[in-house]
Amino acid sequence: MDLQVNGKPITMDVGHTIEDLLIYLNLDPKGVAVAINHRVVPRSSIGDHGLVEKDQVEIIRAVGGG
């Protein structure tokens, strides 16, 4: 299936979750916020939320500093 992740095309097999995508991208699920098609997905749901063809995924990483 084809997805848009932060504006870039990514192709994955059908049947993956947000958590699978984050692992594929080498991102720690605890350090990011995810929106699918402009709707924020609760962190507690990323392992259950399936991705579908043409989903637009936005991933925002938390950055510490001061």
All heavy atoms as TSV, in Angstrom:
chain	resi	resn	atom	element	x	y	z
A	1	MET	N	N	0.839	-1.173	0.000
A	1	MET	CA	C	0.000	0.000	0.000
A	1	MET	C	C	0.881	1.232	0.000
A	1	MET	O	O	1.997	1.220	0.506
A	1	MET	CB	C	-0.945	-0.040	1.196
A	1	MET	CG	C	-0.361	0.427	2.511
A	1	MET	SD	S	-1.502	0.269	3.850
A	1	MET	CE	C	-0.417	-0.519	5.017
A	2	ASP	N	N	0.378	2.306	-0.566
A	2	ASP	CA	C	1.123	3.557	-0.644
A	2	ASP	C	C	0.608	4.527	0.413
A	2	ASP	O	O	-0.598	4.723	0.556
A	2	ASP	CB	C	0.966	4.176	-2.025
A	2	ASP	CG	C	1.597	3.314	-3.108
A	2	ASP	OD1	O	2.690	2.771	-2.858
A	2	ASP	OD2	O	1.008	3.185	-4.189
A	3	LEU	N	N	1.547	5.133	1.138
A	3	LEU	CA	C	1.243	6.098	2.188
A	3	LEU	C	C	2.027	7.377	1.923
A	3	LEU	O	O	3.034	7.360	1.220
A	3	LEU	CB	C	1.676	5.566	3.564
A	3	LEU	CG	C	1.229	4.188	3.995
A	3	LEU	CD1	C	1.989	3.760	5.237
A	3	LEU	CD2	C	-0.263	4.188	4.251
A	4	GLN	N	N	1.599	8.457	2.541
A	4	GLN	CA	C	2.380	9.690	2.587
A	4	GLN	C	C	2.797	9.870	4.040
A	4	GLN	O	O	1.938	9.937	4.923
A	4	GLN	CB	C	1.547	10.890	2.145
A	4	GLN	CG	C	1.277	10.947	0.662
A	4	GLN	CD	C	2.523	11.337	-0.118
A	4	GLN	OE1	O	3.296	12.209	0.290
A	4	GLN	NE2	N	2.725	10.697	-1.250
A	5	VAL	N	N	4.085	9.913	4.309
A	5	VAL	CA	C	4.588	10.084	5.670
A	5	VAL	C	C	5.393	11.379	5.708
A	5	VAL	O	O	6.428	11.485	5.043
A	5	VAL	CB	C	5.445	8.883	6.118
A	5	VAL	CG1	C	5.987	9.105	7.513
A	5	VAL	CG2	C	4.629	7.596	6.049
A	6	ASN	N	N	4.877	12.349	6.436
A	6	ASN	CA	C	5.487	13.677	6.485
A	6	ASN	C	C	5.766	14.205	5.082
A	6	ASN	O	O	6.817	14.768	4.792
A	6	ASN	CB	C	6.745	13.686	7.342
A	6	ASN	CG	C	6.443	13.457	8.800
A	6	ASN	OD1	O	5.298	13.427	9.221
A	6	ASN	ND2	N	7.483	13.282	9.594
A	7	GLY	N	N	4.795	13.978	4.184
A	7	GLY	CA	C	4.876	14.480	2.821
A	7	GLY	C	C	5.678	13.643	1.848
A	7	GLY	O	O	5.767	13.978	0.675
A	8	LYS	N	N	6.252	12.533	2.306
A	8	LYS	CA	C	7.066	11.680	1.439
A	8	LYS	C	C	6.357	10.348	1.209
A	8	LYS	O	O	5.793	9.774	2.138
A	8	LYS	CB	C	8.439	11.430	2.063
A	8	LYS	CG	C	9.250	12.688	2.224
A	8	LYS	CD	C	10.580	12.401	2.856
A	8	LYS	CE	C	11.337	13.705	3.073
A	8	LYS	NZ	N	12.603	13.486	3.749
A	9	PRO	N	N	6.420	9.832	-0.021
A	9	PRO	CA	C	5.771	8.546	-0.291
A	9	PRO	C	C	6.538	7.381	0.324
A	9	PRO	O	O	7.771	7.341	0.297
A	9	PRO	CB	C	5.783	8.455	-1.817
A	9	PRO	CG	C	6.904	9.344	-2.248
A	9	PRO	CD	C	7.029	10.418	-1.203
A	10	ILE	N	N	5.788	6.460	0.907
A	10	ILE	CA	C	6.352	5.220	1.457
A	10	ILE	C	C	5.428	4.088	1.036
A	10	ILE	O	O	4.209	4.240	1.056
A	10	ILE	CB	C	6.460	5.269	2.988
A	10	ILE	CG1	C	7.572	6.222	3.408
A	10	ILE	CG2	C	6.708	3.888	3.575
A	10	ILE	CD1	C	7.875	6.240	4.882
A	11	THR	N	N	6.002	2.964	0.678
A	11	THR	CA	C	5.226	1.783	0.326
A	11	THR	C	C	5.465	0.709	1.375
A	11	THR	O	O	6.614	0.423	1.718
A	11	THR	CB	C	5.625	1.253	-1.068
A	11	THR	OG1	O	5.398	2.292	-2.024
A	11	THR	CG2	C	4.825	0.026	-1.443
A	12	MET	N	N	4.369	0.155	1.889
A	12	MET	CA	C	4.432	-0.932	2.876
A	12	MET	C	C	3.445	-2.008	2.459
A	12	MET	O	O	2.520	-1.753	1.692
A	12	MET	CB	C	4.042	-0.441	4.272
A	12	MET	CG	C	5.000	0.525	4.904
A	12	MET	SD	S	4.541	0.906	6.604
A	12	MET	CE	C	5.074	-0.591	7.442
A	13	ASP	N	N	3.629	-3.197	2.993
A	13	ASP	CA	C	2.658	-4.254	2.773
A	13	ASP	C	C	1.360	-3.919	3.488
A	13	ASP	O	O	1.342	-3.205	4.489
A	13	ASP	CB	C	3.188	-5.595	3.299
A	13	ASP	CG	C	4.363	-6.111	2.482
A	13	ASP	OD1	O	4.447	-5.780	1.284
A	13	ASP	OD2	O	5.191	-6.830	3.053
A	14	VAL	N	N	0.277	-4.450	2.984
A	14	VAL	CA	C	-1.038	-4.258	3.593
A	14	VAL	C	C	-1.069	-4.960	4.950
A	14	VAL	O	O	-0.422	-5.983	5.160
A	14	VAL	CB	C	-2.129	-4.841	2.666
A	14	VAL	CG1	C	-3.501	-4.796	3.322
A	14	VAL	CG2	C	-2.144	-4.086	1.352
A	15	GLY	N	N	-1.826	-4.399	5.895
A	15	GLY	CA	C	-2.018	-5.041	7.187
A	15	GLY	C	C	-1.127	-4.537	8.297
A	15	GLY	O	O	-1.070	-5.137	9.358
A	16	HIS	N	N	-0.443	-3.421	8.076
A	16	HIS	CA	C	0.442	-2.883	9.109
A	16	HIS	C	C	-0.250	-1.837	9.963
A	16	HIS	O	O	-1.206	-1.193	9.545
A	16	HIS	CB	C	1.704	-2.290	8.488
A	16	HIS	CG	C	2.652	-3.330	7.999
A	16	HIS	ND1	N	3.444	-4.074	8.843
A	16	HIS	CD2	C	2.927	-3.766	6.757
A	16	HIS	CE1	C	4.168	-4.915	8.140
A	16	HIS	NE2	N	3.868	-4.748	6.866
A	17	THR	N	N	0.266	-1.656	11.164
A	17	THR	CA	C	-0.244	-0.660	12.106
A	17	THR	C	C	0.707	0.536	12.158
A	17	THR	O	O	1.812	0.497	11.591
A	17	THR	CB	C	-0.355	-1.246	13.523
A	17	THR	OG1	O	0.961	-1.561	13.986
A	17	THR	CG2	C	-1.236	-2.488	13.558
A	18	ILE	N	N	0.285	1.562	12.877
A	18	ILE	CA	C	1.160	2.714	13.089
A	18	ILE	C	C	2.439	2.273	13.789
A	18	ILE	O	O	3.539	2.716	13.452
A	18	ILE	CB	C	0.450	3.798	13.914
A	18	ILE	CG1	C	-0.761	4.343	13.154
A	18	ILE	CG2	C	1.410	4.927	14.277
A	18	ILE	CD1	C	-1.651	5.230	13.981
A	19	GLU	N	N	2.300	1.394	14.767
A	19	GLU	CA	C	3.475	0.906	15.486
A	19	GLU	C	C	4.457	0.238	14.525
A	19	GLU	O	O	5.677	0.453	14.604
A	19	GLU	CB	C	3.059	-0.058	16.582
A	19	GLU	CG	C	4.203	-0.518	17.446
A	19	GLU	CD	C	3.740	-1.370	18.611
A	19	GLU	OE1	O	2.800	-2.173	18.452
A	19	GLU	OE2	O	4.325	-1.223	19.692
A	20	ASP	N	N	3.949	-0.559	13.584
A	20	ASP	CA	C	4.813	-1.192	12.581
A	20	ASP	C	C	5.558	-0.145	11.757
A	20	ASP	O	O	6.744	-0.289	11.470
A	20	ASP	CB	C	3.998	-2.080	11.644
A	20	ASP	CG	C	3.338	-3.252	12.331
A	20	ASP	OD1	O	3.895	-3.766	13.332
A	20	ASP	OD2	O	2.246	-3.665	11.877
A	21	LEU	N	N	4.842	0.906	11.386
A	21	LEU	CA	C	5.463	1.983	10.607
A	21	LEU	C	C	6.573	2.656	11.401
A	21	LEU	O	O	7.658	2.902	10.874
A	21	LEU	CB	C	4.412	3.011	10.195
A	21	LEU	CG	C	4.945	4.259	9.481
A	21	LEU	CD1	C	5.620	3.893	8.166
A	21	LEU	CD2	C	3.827	5.260	9.263
A	22	LEU	N	N	6.324	2.946	12.671
A	22	LEU	CA	C	7.350	3.585	13.499
A	22	LEU	C	C	8.581	2.700	13.645
A	22	LEU	O	O	9.712	3.193	13.584
A	22	LEU	CB	C	6.774	3.944	14.863
A	22	LEU	CG	C	5.663	5.002	14.856
A	22	LEU	CD1	C	5.088	5.176	16.253
A	22	LEU	CD2	C	6.149	6.314	14.286
A	23	ILE	N	N	8.378	1.414	13.813
A	23	ILE	CA	C	9.508	0.479	13.892
A	23	ILE	C	C	10.271	0.479	12.572
A	23	ILE	O	O	11.505	0.530	12.549
A	23	ILE	CB	C	9.016	-0.932	14.273
A	23	ILE	CG1	C	8.530	-0.929	15.729
A	23	ILE	CG2	C	10.120	-1.970	14.061
A	23	ILE	CD1	C	7.759	-2.179	16.123
A	24	TYR	N	N	9.554	0.449	11.459
A	24	TYR	CA	C	10.164	0.483	10.127
A	24	TYR	C	C	11.027	1.735	9.952
A	24	TYR	O	O	12.096	1.693	9.340
A	24	TYR	CB	C	9.060	0.422	9.069
A	24	TYR	CG	C	9.524	0.581	7.655
A	24	TYR	CD1	C	10.148	-0.471	6.988
A	24	TYR	CD2	C	9.342	1.773	6.973
A	24	TYR	CE1	C	10.580	-0.322	5.677
A	24	TYR	CE2	C	9.761	1.933	5.674
A	24	TYR	CZ	C	10.380	0.876	5.022
A	24	TYR	OH	O	10.802	1.027	3.735
A	25	LEU	N	N	10.559	2.848	10.527
A	25	LEU	CA	C	11.282	4.116	10.421
A	25	LEU	C	C	12.308	4.320	11.538
A	25	LEU	O	O	12.920	5.379	11.634
A	25	LEU	CB	C	10.279	5.276	10.437
A	25	LEU	CG	C	9.302	5.324	9.271
A	25	LEU	CD1	C	8.252	6.399	9.507
A	25	LEU	CD2	C	10.027	5.538	7.948
A	26	ASN	N	N	12.495	3.306	12.384
A	26	ASN	CA	C	13.433	3.368	13.510
A	26	ASN	C	C	13.112	4.505	14.480
A	26	ASN	O	O	14.008	5.210	14.950
A	26	ASN	CB	C	14.877	3.484	13.021
A	26	ASN	CG	C	15.333	2.254	12.292
A	26	ASN	OD1	O	15.070	1.141	12.730
A	26	ASN	ND2	N	15.988	2.435	11.175
A	27	LEU	N	N	11.826	4.680	14.769
A	27	LEU	CA	C	11.389	5.704	15.710
A	27	LEU	C	C	10.808	5.049	16.956
A	27	LEU	O	O	10.074	4.071	16.858
A	27	LEU	CB	C	10.325	6.604	15.068
A	27	LEU	CG	C	10.788	7.430	13.878
A	27	LEU	CD1	C	9.605	8.134	13.232
A	27	LEU	CD2	C	11.829	8.448	14.324
A	28	ASP	N	N	11.125	5.617	18.099
A	28	ASP	CA	C	10.586	5.135	19.364
A	28	ASP	C	C	9.157	5.652	19.517
A	28	ASP	O	O	8.945	6.868	19.549
A	28	ASP	CB	C	11.451	5.636	20.516
A	28	ASP	CG	C	10.972	5.173	21.877
A	28	ASP	OD1	O	9.949	4.464	21.967
A	28	ASP	OD2	O	11.634	5.524	22.864
A	29	PRO	N	N	8.164	4.767	19.614
A	29	PRO	CA	C	6.774	5.207	19.744
A	29	PRO	C	C	6.534	6.115	20.946
A	29	PRO	O	O	5.606	6.915	20.926
A	29	PRO	CB	C	5.999	3.897	19.903
A	29	PRO	CG	C	6.866	2.856	19.297
A	29	PRO	CD	C	8.279	3.313	19.531
A	30	LYS	N	N	7.375	6.024	21.971
A	30	LYS	CA	C	7.190	6.857	23.161
A	30	LYS	C	C	7.604	8.304	22.920
A	30	LYS	O	O	7.213	9.182	23.675
A	30	LYS	CB	C	7.980	6.285	24.335
A	30	LYS	CG	C	7.477	4.943	24.782
A	30	LYS	CD	C	8.330	4.395	25.892
A	30	LYS	CE	C	7.872	2.984	26.250
A	30	LYS	NZ	N	8.753	2.360	27.211
A	31	GLY	N	N	8.385	8.559	21.904
A	31	GLY	CA	C	8.903	9.898	21.676
A	31	GLY	C	C	8.254	10.643	20.527
A	31	GLY	O	O	8.796	11.645	20.055
A	32	VAL	N	N	7.104	10.153	20.041
A	32	VAL	CA	C	6.468	10.801	18.897
A	32	VAL	C	C	4.968	10.976	19.111
A	32	VAL	O	O	4.360	10.286	19.931
A	32	VAL	CB	C	6.699	10.008	17.591
A	32	VAL	CG1	C	8.171	9.880	17.265
A	32	VAL	CG2	C	6.055	8.638	17.650
A	33	ALA	N	N	4.401	11.896	18.350
A	33	ALA	CA	C	2.950	12.036	18.230
A	33	ALA	C	C	2.623	11.738	16.770
A	33	ALA	O	O	3.390	12.080	15.869
A	33	ALA	CB	C	2.516	13.443	18.592
A	34	VAL	N	N	1.488	11.073	16.544
A	34	VAL	CA	C	1.124	10.658	15.192
A	34	VAL	C	C	-0.286	11.126	14.864
A	34	VAL	O	O	-1.200	10.989	15.681
A	34	VAL	CB	C	1.199	9.119	15.053
A	34	VAL	CG1	C	0.818	8.683	13.643
A	34	VAL	CG2	C	2.593	8.616	15.391
A	35	ALA	N	N	-0.441	11.659	13.655
A	35	ALA	CA	C	-1.762	12.003	13.135
A	35	ALA	C	C	-1.954	11.261	11.817
A	35	ALA	O	O	-1.030	11.172	11.007
A	35	ALA	CB	C	-1.891	13.499	12.913
A	36	ILE	N	N	-3.137	10.712	11.647
A	36	ILE	CA	C	-3.497	10.040	10.405
A	36	ILE	C	C	-4.631	10.846	9.783
A	36	ILE	O	O	-5.682	11.039	10.413
A	36	ILE	CB	C	-3.972	8.587	10.651
A	36	ILE	CG1	C	-2.915	7.781	11.400
A	36	ILE	CG2	C	-4.364	7.911	9.334
A	36	ILE	CD1	C	-1.668	7.481	10.629
A	37	ASN	N	N	-4.430	11.304	8.561
A	37	ASN	CA	C	-5.438	12.081	7.856
A	37	ASN	C	C	-5.962	13.236	8.711
A	37	ASN	O	O	-7.161	13.457	8.829
A	37	ASN	CB	C	-6.571	11.172	7.373
A	37	ASN	CG	C	-6.046	10.058	6.493
A	37	ASN	OD1	O	-5.148	10.255	5.697
A	37	ASN	ND2	N	-6.577	8.862	6.665
A	38	HIS	N	N	-5.025	13.938	9.346
A	38	HIS	CA	C	-5.292	15.146	10.148
A	38	HIS	C	C	-5.996	14.864	11.474
A	38	HIS	O	O	-6.528	15.786	12.089
A	38	HIS	CB	C	-6.095	16.172	9.341
A	38	HIS	CG	C	-5.479	16.488	8.018
A	38	HIS	ND1	N	-4.323	17.234	7.889
A	38	HIS	CD2	C	-5.824	16.127	6.754
A	38	HIS	CE1	C	-4.008	17.339	6.612
A	38	HIS	NE2	N	-4.897	16.675	5.900
A	39	ARG	N	N	-5.988	13.623	11.946
A	39	ARG	CA	C	-6.570	13.284	13.247
A	39	ARG	C	C	-5.501	12.639	14.109
A	39	ARG	O	O	-4.897	11.640	13.717
A	39	ARG	CB	C	-7.727	12.303	13.085
A	39	ARG	CG	C	-8.886	12.904	12.349
A	39	ARG	CD	C	-10.013	11.940	12.326
A	39	ARG	NE	N	-11.206	12.718	12.646
A	39	ARG	CZ	C	-12.386	12.213	12.773
A	39	ARG	NH1	N	-12.566	10.923	12.654
A	39	ARG	NH2	N	-13.420	12.989	13.036
A	40	VAL	N	N	-5.286	13.213	15.278
A	40	VAL	CA	C	-4.284	12.682	16.199
A	40	VAL	C	C	-4.738	11.314	16.702
A	40	VAL	O	O	-5.904	11.121	17.056
A	40	VAL	CB	C	-4.066	13.640	17.383
A	40	VAL	CG1	C	-3.129	13.038	18.410
A	40	VAL	CG2	C	-3.529	14.978	16.884
A	41	VAL	N	N	-3.810	10.373	16.709
A	41	VAL	CA	C	-4.088	9.021	17.197
A	41	VAL	C	C	-3.509	8.912	18.603
A	41	VAL	O	O	-2.319	9.167	18.802
A	41	VAL	CB	C	-3.453	7.956	16.278
A	41	VAL	CG1	C	-3.683	6.554	16.811
A	41	VAL	CG2	C	-3.996	8.096	14.862
A	42	PRO	N	N	-4.330	8.544	19.586
A	42	PRO	CA	C	-3.805	8.383	20.950
A	42	PRO	C	C	-2.673	7.362	20.984
A	42	PRO	O	O	-2.722	6.345	20.285
A	42	PRO	CB	C	-5.002	7.878	21.749
A	42	PRO	CG	C	-6.201	8.233	20.940
A	42	PRO	CD	C	-5.753	8.233	19.508
A	43	ARG	N	N	-1.659	7.656	21.769
A	43	ARG	CA	C	-0.505	6.756	21.872
A	43	ARG	C	C	-0.933	5.341	22.249
A	43	ARG	O	O	-0.356	4.360	21.789
A	43	ARG	CB	C	0.494	7.305	22.890
A	43	ARG	CG	C	1.797	6.522	22.903
A	43	ARG	CD	C	2.866	7.184	23.730
A	43	ARG	NE	N	3.279	8.401	23.047
A	43	ARG	CZ	C	3.455	9.571	23.645
A	43	ARG	NH1	N	3.274	9.689	24.931
A	43	ARG	NH2	N	3.821	10.631	22.966
A	44	SER	N	N	-1.969	5.219	23.056
A	44	SER	CA	C	-2.444	3.896	23.484
A	44	SER	C	C	-3.040	3.085	22.329
A	44	SER	O	O	-3.223	1.883	22.461
A	44	SER	CB	C	-3.485	4.043	24.591
A	44	SER	OG	O	-4.611	4.767	24.126
A	45	SER	N	N	-3.301	3.723	21.191
A	45	SER	CA	C	-3.934	3.034	20.060
A	45	SER	C	C	-2.990	2.713	18.909
A	45	SER	O	O	-3.413	2.088	17.935
A	45	SER	CB	C	-5.083	3.892	19.512
A	45	SER	OG	O	-6.064	4.096	20.488
A	46	ILE	N	N	-1.730	3.132	18.995
A	46	ILE	CA	C	-0.867	2.967	17.822
A	46	ILE	C	C	-0.595	1.512	17.458
A	46	ILE	O	O	-0.343	1.208	16.302
A	46	ILE	CB	C	0.460	3.744	17.948
A	46	ILE	CG1	C	1.315	3.206	19.080
A	46	ILE	CG2	C	0.231	5.214	18.080
A	46	ILE	CD1	C	2.732	3.736	19.067
A	47	GLY	N	N	-0.674	0.620	18.432
A	47	GLY	CA	C	-0.467	-0.797	18.132
A	47	GLY	C	C	-1.677	-1.457	17.505
A	47	GLY	O	O	-1.571	-2.517	16.891
A	48	ASP	N	N	-2.827	-0.805	17.607
A	48	ASP	CA	C	-4.079	-1.358	17.086
A	48	ASP	C	C	-4.580	-0.638	15.843
A	48	ASP	O	O	-5.412	-1.170	15.121
A	48	ASP	CB	C	-5.183	-1.258	18.146
A	48	ASP	CG	C	-4.844	-2.014	19.413
A	48	ASP	OD1	O	-4.199	-3.075	19.319
A	48	ASP	OD2	O	-5.198	-1.527	20.495
A	49	HIS	N	N	-4.099	0.565	15.608
A	49	HIS	CA	C	-4.613	1.380	14.509
A	49	HIS	C	C	-3.978	0.939	13.194
A	49	HIS	O	O	-2.794	1.161	12.953
A	49	HIS	CB	C	-4.319	2.863	14.767
A	49	HIS	CG	C	-5.011	3.778	13.819
A	49	HIS	ND1	N	-6.086	4.535	14.192
A	49	HIS	CD2	C	-4.800	4.036	12.510
A	49	HIS	CE1	C	-6.496	5.237	13.148
A	49	HIS	NE2	N	-5.720	4.951	12.129
A	50	GLY	N	N	-4.775	0.296	12.344
A	50	GLY	CA	C	-4.273	-0.184	11.062
A	50	GLY	C	C	-4.164	0.937	10.042
A	50	GLY	O	O	-4.944	1.891	10.051
A	51	LEU	N	N	-3.188	0.828	9.192
A	51	LEU	CA	C	-2.999	1.781	8.111
A	51	LEU	C	C	-3.693	1.259	6.860
A	51	LEU	O	O	-3.764	0.046	6.649
A	51	LEU	CB	C	-1.509	1.970	7.830
A	51	LEU	CG	C	-0.705	2.568	8.981
A	51	LEU	CD1	C	0.789	2.403	8.722
A	51	LEU	CD2	C	-1.067	4.039	9.180
A	52	VAL	N	N	-4.191	2.182	6.048
A	52	VAL	CA	C	-4.851	1.806	4.797
A	52	VAL	C	C	-4.268	2.623	3.650
A	52	VAL	O	O	-3.621	3.653	3.853
A	52	VAL	CB	C	-6.387	1.998	4.866
A	52	VAL	CG1	C	-6.998	1.068	5.897
A	52	VAL	CG2	C	-6.766	3.424	5.141
A	53	GLU	N	N	-4.506	2.138	2.452
A	53	GLU	CA	C	-4.022	2.776	1.233
A	53	GLU	C	C	-4.314	4.273	1.244
A	53	GLU	O	O	-5.410	4.708	1.584
A	53	GLU	CB	C	-4.702	2.123	0.026
A	53	GLU	CG	C	-4.281	2.647	-1.322
A	53	GLU	CD	C	-2.912	2.150	-1.765
A	53	GLU	OE1	O	-2.439	1.128	-1.253
A	53	GLU	OE2	O	-2.314	2.799	-2.629
A	54	LYS	N	N	-3.302	5.057	0.883
A	54	LYS	CA	C	-3.386	6.514	0.738
A	54	LYS	C	C	-3.508	7.278	2.050
A	54	LYS	O	O	-3.789	8.480	2.038
A	54	LYS	CB	C	-4.533	6.913	-0.196
A	54	LYS	CG	C	-4.477	6.296	-1.565
A	54	LYS	CD	C	-3.301	6.799	-2.357
A	54	LYS	CE	C	-3.319	6.173	-3.751
A	54	LYS	NZ	N	-2.108	6.384	-4.469
A	55	ASP	N	N	-3.301	6.626	3.204
A	55	ASP	CA	C	-3.287	7.365	4.467
A	55	ASP	C	C	-2.212	8.444	4.408
A	55	ASP	O	O	-1.128	8.229	3.858
A	55	ASP	CB	C	-2.992	6.450	5.657
A	55	ASP	CG	C	-4.235	5.861	6.286
A	55	ASP	OD1	O	-5.350	6.346	6.008
A	55	ASP	OD2	O	-4.081	4.921	7.086
A	56	GLN	N	N	-2.524	9.599	4.986
A	56	GLN	CA	C	-1.547	10.667	5.138
A	56	GLN	C	C	-1.133	10.680	6.602
A	56	GLN	O	O	-1.946	10.957	7.476
A	56	GLN	CB	C	-2.143	12.002	4.734
A	56	GLN	CG	C	-2.435	12.065	3.260
A	56	GLN	CD	C	-2.967	13.420	2.847
A	56	GLN	OE1	O	-3.062	14.338	3.645
A	56	GLN	NE2	N	-3.304	13.531	1.584
A	57	VAL	N	N	0.133	10.355	6.846
A	57	VAL	CA	C	0.655	10.197	8.198
A	57	VAL	C	C	1.592	11.361	8.508
A	57	VAL	O	O	2.481	11.676	7.714
A	57	VAL	CB	C	1.424	8.868	8.333
A	57	VAL	CG1	C	1.939	8.671	9.745
A	57	VAL	CG2	C	0.573	7.689	7.878
A	58	GLU	N	N	1.368	11.989	9.636
A	58	GLU	CA	C	2.277	13.024	10.122
A	58	GLU	C	C	2.863	12.530	11.441
A	58	GLU	O	O	2.120	12.144	12.346
A	58	GLU	CB	C	1.553	14.352	10.342
A	58	GLU	CG	C	1.057	14.987	9.065
A	58	GLU	CD	C	2.168	15.427	8.120
A	58	GLU	OE1	O	3.236	15.854	8.607
A	58	GLU	OE2	O	1.978	15.311	6.905
A	59	ILE	N	N	4.180	12.524	11.530
A	59	ILE	CA	C	4.882	12.080	12.740
A	59	ILE	C	C	5.686	13.261	13.262
A	59	ILE	O	O	6.489	13.852	12.542
A	59	ILE	CB	C	5.815	10.902	12.438
A	59	ILE	CG1	C	5.016	9.735	11.842
A	59	ILE	CG2	C	6.556	10.475	13.697
A	59	ILE	CD1	C	5.868	8.619	11.298
A	60	ILE	N	N	5.442	13.597	14.518
A	60	ILE	CA	C	6.145	14.703	15.150
A	60	ILE	C	C	6.972	14.143	16.299
A	60	ILE	O	O	6.435	13.455	17.162
A	60	ILE	CB	C	5.152	15.748	15.674
A	60	ILE	CG1	C	4.315	16.269	14.509
A	60	ILE	CG2	C	5.887	16.880	16.382
A	60	ILE	CD1	C	3.129	17.069	14.935
A	61	ARG	N	N	8.271	14.415	16.273
A	61	ARG	CA	C	9.164	13.939	17.334
A	61	ARG	C	C	9.292	14.979	18.427
A	61	ARG	O	O	9.422	16.169	18.162
A	61	ARG	CB	C	10.549	13.665	16.782
A	61	ARG	CG	C	10.616	12.463	15.900
A	61	ARG	CD	C	12.039	12.175	15.572
A	61	ARG	NE	N	12.166	12.162	14.126
A	61	ARG	CZ	C	13.258	11.855	13.481
A	61	ARG	NH1	N	14.344	11.578	14.149
A	61	ARG	NH2	N	13.293	11.839	12.183
A	62	ALA	N	N	9.272	14.495	19.648
A	62	ALA	CA	C	9.509	15.371	20.789
A	62	ALA	C	C	11.012	15.668	20.863
A	62	ALA	O	O	11.825	14.752	20.772
A	62	ALA	CB	C	9.034	14.718	22.077
A	63	VAL	N	N	11.350	16.934	21.033
A	63	VAL	CA	C	12.752	17.337	21.117
A	63	VAL	C	C	12.931	18.143	22.391
A	63	VAL	O	O	12.210	19.107	22.638
A	63	VAL	CB	C	13.160	18.196	19.896
A	63	VAL	CG1	C	14.592	18.663	20.020
A	63	VAL	CG2	C	12.945	17.427	18.598
A	64	GLY	N	N	13.875	17.698	23.205
A	64	GLY	CA	C	14.152	18.414	24.448
A	64	GLY	C	C	15.196	19.492	24.218
A	64	GLY	O	O	15.934	19.481	23.254
A	65	GLY	N	N	15.239	20.411	25.086
A	65	GLY	CA	C	16.249	21.456	24.982
A	65	GLY	C	C	15.874	22.637	25.850
A	65	GLY	O	O	14.865	22.636	26.529
A	66	GLY	N	N	16.651	23.628	25.753
A	66	GLY	CA	C	16.326	24.793	26.561
A	66	GLY	C	C	17.161	25.969	26.229
A	66	GLY	O	O	17.891	26.098	25.361
